[in-house]
Every structure is written in C-alpha cells, then in structure tokens.
Amino acid sequence: MRRRHFLLGLPVLYAASTGLAWAATPATPAASAGGRLVVADQNEFLRQLLEASGERKSLGVQLELPNFAGGPAIFEAIRAGALDIAYVGDTPPIQARAAGVKLPIIATFTRTLSQYRLVQRAGAGVTTLADLRGKRISYVEGSGRQVFLIDALRHAGLTLADVQLVNLRVADLNDALRAKAIDVAVLLEPHVTRLARQIGASPVPDPQERKLLPSTSYIYARPEVLADAQKAQAISAFLVAFVRAGKWSNAHEQEWGRFYYTQSQHIDAAGTAAILASQSPLQFQTAAEAIPHHQKLIDILHEAGAVPQRFDAADAFVTTYDKIVVANR
C-alpha cells in the first residue's frame, strides 16, 4: 500500500483557529501512572537507552517497544491503532499533515550534529556535495532522510531534479548499496560503520555534509491516546524516564556507547569510539523551543515541492508535557 493512500485512510483531525483540535489530559506524576503503553522504537534506541540508564526498572508502566524500520512503517501501525506514541524522525509528521492527518507532537529531542550521513559506495567518486549531480541516490519519502537529502542538494545549488532518485524502503538501503544499485544512500549508525567495513562504503567527505540539518526527532501520539486519562499518565511516566535516560547518556557517553553500539549493535571498540566522536549531546526541547526548526523543515520541503502548502509549525505541537521535559532535562 502506498504511504499516501494509507495516510488518507486515517481520520482527519481539524485544527481550531486557536490551535489543535485534540485535547490532552493533564499530565500527572509518574508514580501514579500504571497501565500499558505501546511505543514505536527504531534501531532499538529507546529500549537500549532505558535499559542502560536503569530508568526502565522504575518506570511503573507496562511498556512495549516494537521495533520499526522508518517512519512509513510506523504510520501503518498508527493507522491500525497498534501504537500509542512513536519515536520518529523530523519529516514523518509533516508528510502526514500534507495528507490531511495531524498527529500531535508531544516531545522533541535533537542533536546539533546530524546523525544522518550521506554514504557512497566504493568508487562512486563523490568528494563534494556538488558531485551528487546525476548520481543514483536513495529516496525515502516520509522519512527524515528525505529532508536531509533535500538540504544537502540545496547546499550544492542542486535540486531533486538534478539527481536520479531511487525510491526505497529503509530496510533495503544497505542491500542497495551492496549491490551497487545506488551510488549514495542516507544512512544512520550503526549502518554507516558496518558498510564501511563490509564493502568499503564511506561518508561524503565534503565538510558541508557535517553542517546540514541537525538530527531532530519527535515523540508523537494518536490523538485518542491523549484524551485517555490512564494513557496520558503512562505517557508522563515514559517521558520522565526517557528524558532522564537521555541525560544519563550525555553524562556517561562511554558506558552508553559500550552498551548500545558494542554490545547491542555488535560494533567493535574502535567503531564505537568513532561513532561517539561524531555525535553531539542529546537536547530535549519544549514546544516553543522546537517550533522554529520545525517551521524551517516545512519550508524546505515546501520549496522543494515535497509538500503542497506551507503549514504553520505551531499547529503541530501540544504543550501538555513541556513541564516534564523542563523538570527532567
């Protein structure tokens, strides 16, 4: 099923003139949470972060963390009502909104340096971003990879029309590079390091590649969940644990690297060290702090023709959990 088709099958949520149409039950202390919460994970990031930091033990919620490969697959699960909230990249909420669906963003976390990398197969010959012209490049519409690629092309004075876009699922990116079906893919760790060792793939060395959009991710929710008192309490408990866990990972970078990249993702010590050296700390934002960057993303996608109209970023956020973020970050 095509992404736009299943998105259009979701109930359309209309925004009132003064804000969003959904109502969130006020957050309550984590200790009173209880209940069951299903949260979409990617690359087992949330699961491993909560385990490594010890925050999962005191969560007080029956937490399920199904693992997904990218935003489009998460949308399918949202449509089926199988998820309460989800961890996604920066583009999926915008693409959903372009299809007439609003999924409220309840929390934002970011890194100054992007975690996405433009990775080329051996022999592709991409030294600068301008060398992307004419190259076969992975394109995952509805994923954070989409706006990252558009921004890379913008920095080189190029557009999507200047390259050969190869539409792929996130799960197929590694194999496409291995088979030389594409020249360049937008990837995340640990896949960047793995492919460097397996097939001699390498990030594009242009210094501008490290100055592209920061890695911003969102936690968004099914609107019905925010109106459910017990679910809202469970979300509060989860966000307390998640923000504290992120703060722990910043303060215990080496321990976190060993737990996640070395032990869980099976990357050796040298590879783990390289990954950690390329990262900047996790930062947790309130809605007001996150809105300007979200508006920039919307504008980039709109100018590239990837979304039909320019939306107001403020309408995508709820502030219900801002106090939790501020108190625990």
N, C-alpha and C positions, 0 to 999 in steps of 0.2 A: 504494500500500500504506500502510495506516495505521501510524503510528510504533510504537504498542504492539505491533502484530502482528509487525513485523519484529524488534523487540527481543526478543520472546518466542521468536523463531526462533533466537536466539543460544544457545550452550551456557551453561548456568547454572553459575556458579562459586561454590562454597560456602566460607564463611569458617570457619576453625577457631576454637575458643573463645578462643585466644590471639592471633588476628589473621587475616590474609588467607591464603587457600589457595594463592595463586600464589607462586612463588619467583623472585626476581630474581637473575640472575648478577651478582656483584660488579662494580662499575664499575671500568674501567681507564683509564689515561692516554689522552688524546685522540690522541696521536701514533701509537698502535698500532691505531687504530680501523679504517679502511678499510671496505670493504663498501658496501652500498646501504641507504638509509633513506628511507622514504616518509612524509612528514609532512603532515597536513592543515593548510592555511592558510585564513585568512579575510580578505577585502579585501586580499590580498597583503601583509599586515602583516609576516609572518616573512620573506618573500622580500626585501622592500624594506629591512627593518631589517638583515638580514645583508649585503646589498649595500652599503648606505650606510655602514655601520661598517667595511667591509673584512674582516669576520670570515669571510665565505664562502670567500674565497681560501685561507685556511689551515685549512679545515675537515678536509680529509683523508678525506672521506666522499662517496660518490656520492649527493647529496641531491636528492630530488624533492619538489616543493612544490605539489601540486594545490590549486587554489583552490576554496573552497566558500562557499555562502550559508547559514550557520547550522548549528546542532548536529544537527538531524534528518537532514539530507543526509549529514553526516559519519558518523552511525550506520549508514546504509545501506552506506557504503563499508567501515566496520569489519566489518559483517556479511559482506560479500563477501571479506574478507581482503585488500582492496586497500590498506590503510593499516597502518603500523607504530605510529605515535603520532599524536596530533592536538592542535591548539590549539583549545580550546572555551571557551565562557563558563561561568558558575558553576552553571547548572541542569542541563545535559545529564547529568553523572554521577549526579545524584540521581534524575532521571527513569529512567535506565537501571536503576538499582538498584531502583527501585519496581517495575520489570517483571521483576525476578529476575536481573539481569545486573550483575556487578561489573567495572568497568574501572578498574584501579589508577591513581590519580593519582600522578605521579612528580615534578611540579614545579608551583609556584604562583607567579603574579605578579599584582600588584594595583596600583591607584591609589586614593588616598584619596577623590578625587572620581570619581563615576561617569562613564563615557563614554557611557552611555545617556542619552537625553533624551526627555522627553515632548513630542512635536511636534504642534501643532494646525494644521489647515487654516485659511486665511484666513476670518474670520467665525465661527469655532467658539465664540468667547466664553468661553474657559477662562482665567480670571485666577488662580484659586486651585485647589488640589487638590480642594477640595470641589465645584468646578464640574464635575468629572468625572462626577458623578451623572447617569445617564441618557444619557451620551454613547456613541457608537459607537466602540469602541476596539479596536485590533489586538490579537490574542492569538495568540502563537506558542508553543504548548505544547512543552516540551522545550528551549526556548531560554533564555538568560539574561534575555531580555526578559520572560519570564513572572514571575519572582520580583521583578524591578524594578517591574512594574506592581502586583503584589500589595502590595508595600511602599508604593508611592505611595498606594494606596487606604487602607491601614492608617493612614497619617499623616493622612488626611482623615476618619477614622472610617467609612470605607466598606468594602464587600466586593465580590467579583466579581459578586455578585447585584445590586448597585446600578448596574451599567453594562451596556451592550449589547456583549457580546464578539463580535468578528468574527474567526473563525479564518482565518488567512492564512499563506502561506509567506513567509519573509524576503524572497525575491526579488520579492514582489508588494506590499510595503508602500508603496514610493514611488508606484506607479501607483494604488493605492487612495486615497492622499491627493490625488493629482492629479484623480482622477475624483470626489472628494467622496463616495466610498463609505464612508469612515470619517471621524470627526471628529478623532481623535487616534491617533498611532502611536508606538511606542517605537523610536527610531532611533539609529544611530551616525553619527559623522562618517565620511566627508565628506558624507553624505546630508543631514544637518541643514542645512549651509550651502548645498548645492545647491538644496534645495527652498525655502529662504528666498528665494533669488534667482529661481527659476523660477516659483513660484506664490504667493509671499507667506506661506508657512508660517512658524511661529515656535514656539520652545520655550515651554512654560507658564511664565509669569514668577514664580510663587509661589517665594519664597526657599527654602521647604522642599524644592522639587524638586532643589536642589543638595545637599541633606543626606540624600538617600536612600542606599541601599546602595552601598558603594564598588565600583568595577569590578574584580572578581576573575575571573581566567581560570586555566585549568588546562592542563597537558600530561598527557594520559593515554595509556595503552598497551594494545594487545592483550596479554593475559597470556602468550600463547605467545612473544611477542617478548622478554619479559623473561627467559625461560628459554633463549634462544638467545645463546650467548657472543659471537658476532660482532655481532649486532644490539645487544646490551647495550653493547658497546664503541662502536658507532656512535652510540647514544643519548648516551653520555657525551660524545663529541666534539661532538655537536649542542648539548647543554645548556651546555657550556663556551662555545661560540661565541654562543649565544643570550643567555646572562646577560651576557657581555662586551658584546655589541651593545646590550643594553638599558641597561647602564651608560654606554656611549658616547652613546646618545641623550639621556640625562639631562644629560650634560656638554656636549653640542653640540646644544642644543634648536633653534636657528635653522637650522643646517645640516640637521638631520633633517627639520624642517618643510618646508624648500625641496625636499629630495629626495623626500619621501613625498607631502605634500599638494599642493605646487605642481607639481612635475614629473610625478609618477606619477598623482595623482588630479585634476590639472588644475584646482586651485583657485587663484584669484589671490592675490597677496601679502597683501591686506587680510583675505581669508578665512582664509588660513593663520595669520596673526597672531592672529585671533580664536580659532581652534581651540587654538593653543598656550597662549593666555592662560587658557583654560578647563580645561586639563589640569594634573594633578599628576604628579610623577615616578613612573616605574616602580619598584616594590619587589618584590624576589624573596624568597620565604619558604621555610623548611623545613616539613616536615610538621607538627611540633609548633606552629609559629607559625601555620599555616593552619587547623588543626583547629577552633579556637573559632568563627571566622567561618563555616566550612562547616556547623557544627552550627546556627548561627543560621539559615542558609538552609534547612536541613532543617526546622527548627521552624516557620518562616514558611510553607513550602509545606504542611506537615502541618496546621497550624492552619487554613489556607485550604481544606483538603480536596483539595489537588492531588496529595498522595502519601498512601497508605493508612495508613502507620505511621511512627513516629518512629525513625529509624535512628541508630546510633552513628557519628558522623562519623569517628572514628579508624579505623574499619574500611575506609575508602575509600582510605587513603594507604599508600604504601610509602616507606621512608626511604633506599633504596639510593643515591639521588643527592643527598642532603642536603649531603654534604661538598663536592660540586662546586658547588652553589649558594652555600654559605658562602664557599668559596675564591675565587669569581669575582665576587661581587656588590659 
